[in-house]
Amino acid sequence: MGSQDVFIRGPRCCFKLSCFVTQECQLRALRYLFRCLPRVSASLVTAGSRARFEDSAPRIVEDPSDLIVSKGEPATLNCKAEGRPTPGIEWYKDGERVETDRDDPRSHRMLLPSGSLFFLRIVHGRRSRPDEGVYTCVARNPLGEAISRNASLEVAGQLHVSGPPKIRAKAPVRQRLPLPLRRPLSCLG
């Protein structure tokens, strides 16, 4: 097997490697490089044929933000990622993978094409709070993964007013007050 040249071009650098390795080994080396330097593009030249790679590991370009939402209302946790190939997005709540409409068509959570998580309505009950928690967006492609910052989703407390407030007074305390001293009033004249 003859020597093969590998050219790696980045925004501010260019490397040429000549080695006696198989194409598979070179591709593994390139994948490792892409994990370390997500914005590098590379070209592989082997035996007179040219295969061009411009792949990059994912990176989060929009992190989700904390939300406070009323029960039954819709909500969206945003997340956008870049990478090549285009990364797939998964959501996690409190460390557990979130089930969306892609897993169960009856789900009230939808994974939008942008990667955002849309809630048709926020579900919240006395015993079950399936939507309240800490969410994380994870973007993955064959070259790696990127994890967003945490965002909390809280359900706003609802105020129920059933009438005017009831005021309960304690029984009056019987206390003997000192009698005022009897002095003649003097007027300033």
Sequence and secondary structure as in RCSB ss.txt:
>XXXX:A:sequence
MGSQDVFIRGPRCCFKLSCFVTQECQLRALRYLFRCLPRVSASLVTAGSRARFEDSAPRIVEDPSDLIVSKGEPA
TLNCKAEGRPTPGIEWYKDGERVETDRDDPRSHRMLLPSGSLFFLRIVHGRRSRPDEGVYTCVARNPLGEAISRN
ASLEVAGQLHVSGPPKIRAKAPVRQRLPLPLRRPLSCLG
>XXXX:A:secstr
   EEEEEE SS EEEEEES  HHHHHHHHHHHHHHSTT EEEEEETTEEEEE  EEEEEEE    EEE TT  E
EE  EEEEES  EEEEEETTEE   TTT TT SEEE TTS EEESS    SS  SS EEEEEEEEETTEEEE   
EEEEE       SS                         
